[in-house]
Amino acid sequence: MPENLVINVVGWTGGALVLAAYFLVSTGRVKGDSVLYQLLNLVGSALIIANSFHFGAFPSVAVNGVWILIAAYALFRPRPKT
């Protein structure tokens, strides 16, 4: 499989994951602090970074890097014990 095809599939998959997360939270199927929502954002953004870096789209790399940090914080932040 040609390299550009692989990297494009990676990028489109990342975009689909981020959009799926947005759809799920916007339609009330998941909550914004759910593990699923944050994982979809984290993995999706990582895949978009791979694509963006390959093609030299560094503003997208930076934005998605911050997106990953936000998702990681939401996943691993200390939570009060109930």
C-alpha positions as CSV (number, residue, x, y, z in Angstrom):
1,M,0.0,0.0,0.0
2,P,1.5,3.4,-0.9
3,E,2.7,5.5,2.0
4,N,0.5,8.5,1.3
5,L,-2.6,6.2,1.1
6,V,-1.8,4.8,4.6
7,I,-1.2,8.2,6.1
8,N,-4.4,9.5,4.6
9,V,-6.4,6.5,6.0
10,V,-4.8,7.3,9.4
11,G,-5.8,10.9,9.2
12,W,-9.4,10.2,8.0
13,T,-9.8,7.6,10.8
14,G,-8.6,10.1,13.3
15,G,-11.1,12.7,12.0
16,A,-13.9,10.2,12.1
17,L,-13.1,9.3,15.8
18,V,-13.1,13.0,16.8
19,L,-16.4,13.6,15.0
20,A,-17.9,10.4,16.5
21,A,-17.0,11.7,20.0
22,Y,-18.6,15.0,19.2
23,F,-21.7,13.3,17.8
24,L,-22.1,11.0,20.8
25,V,-21.8,13.8,23.4
26,S,-24.0,16.2,21.4
27,T,-26.8,13.7,21.1
28,G,-26.6,12.7,24.8
29,R,-25.4,9.2,24.2
30,V,-22.3,9.7,26.3
31,K,-21.3,12.3,28.9
32,G,-18.5,14.8,28.2
33,D,-16.5,13.3,31.1
34,S,-16.9,9.7,30.1
35,V,-13.9,7.5,29.4
36,L,-15.2,6.6,25.9
37,Y,-15.5,10.3,24.9
38,Q,-12.1,11.2,26.1
39,L,-10.5,8.1,24.5
40,L,-12.1,8.8,21.2
41,N,-10.7,12.4,21.3
42,L,-7.3,11.2,22.4
43,V,-6.8,8.5,19.8
44,G,-8.5,10.5,17.1
45,S,-6.2,13.5,17.7
46,A,-3.1,11.3,17.8
47,L,-4.0,9.9,14.4
48,I,-4.7,13.4,13.0
49,I,-1.3,14.4,14.4
50,A,0.4,11.6,12.4
51,N,-1.3,12.7,9.2
52,S,-0.7,16.4,9.8
53,F,3.0,16.0,10.7
54,H,3.6,13.9,7.6
55,F,2.1,16.6,5.4
56,G,3.7,19.5,7.3
57,A,0.5,20.9,8.7
58,F,2.1,22.1,11.9
59,P,-0.8,24.3,13.2
60,S,-3.0,21.2,13.1
61,V,-0.2,19.2,14.9
62,A,-0.2,21.9,17.7
63,V,-4.0,22.1,18.1
64,N,-4.3,18.3,18.2
65,G,-1.4,18.1,20.6
66,V,-3.3,20.4,23.0
67,W,-6.5,18.3,22.4
68,I,-4.6,15.2,23.5
69,L,-3.4,17.0,26.7
70,I,-6.9,18.0,27.5
71,A,-8.2,14.5,27.0
72,A,-5.4,12.9,29.0
73,Y,-6.0,15.3,31.8
74,A,-9.7,14.5,31.8
75,L,-8.9,10.8,31.9
76,F,-6.2,10.8,34.6
77,R,-7.1,13.8,36.8
78,P,-7.6,13.0,40.5
79,R,-11.2,12.5,41.3
80,P,-12.8,13.0,44.7
81,K,-13.6,9.7,46.5
82,T,-17.3,9.1,46.9
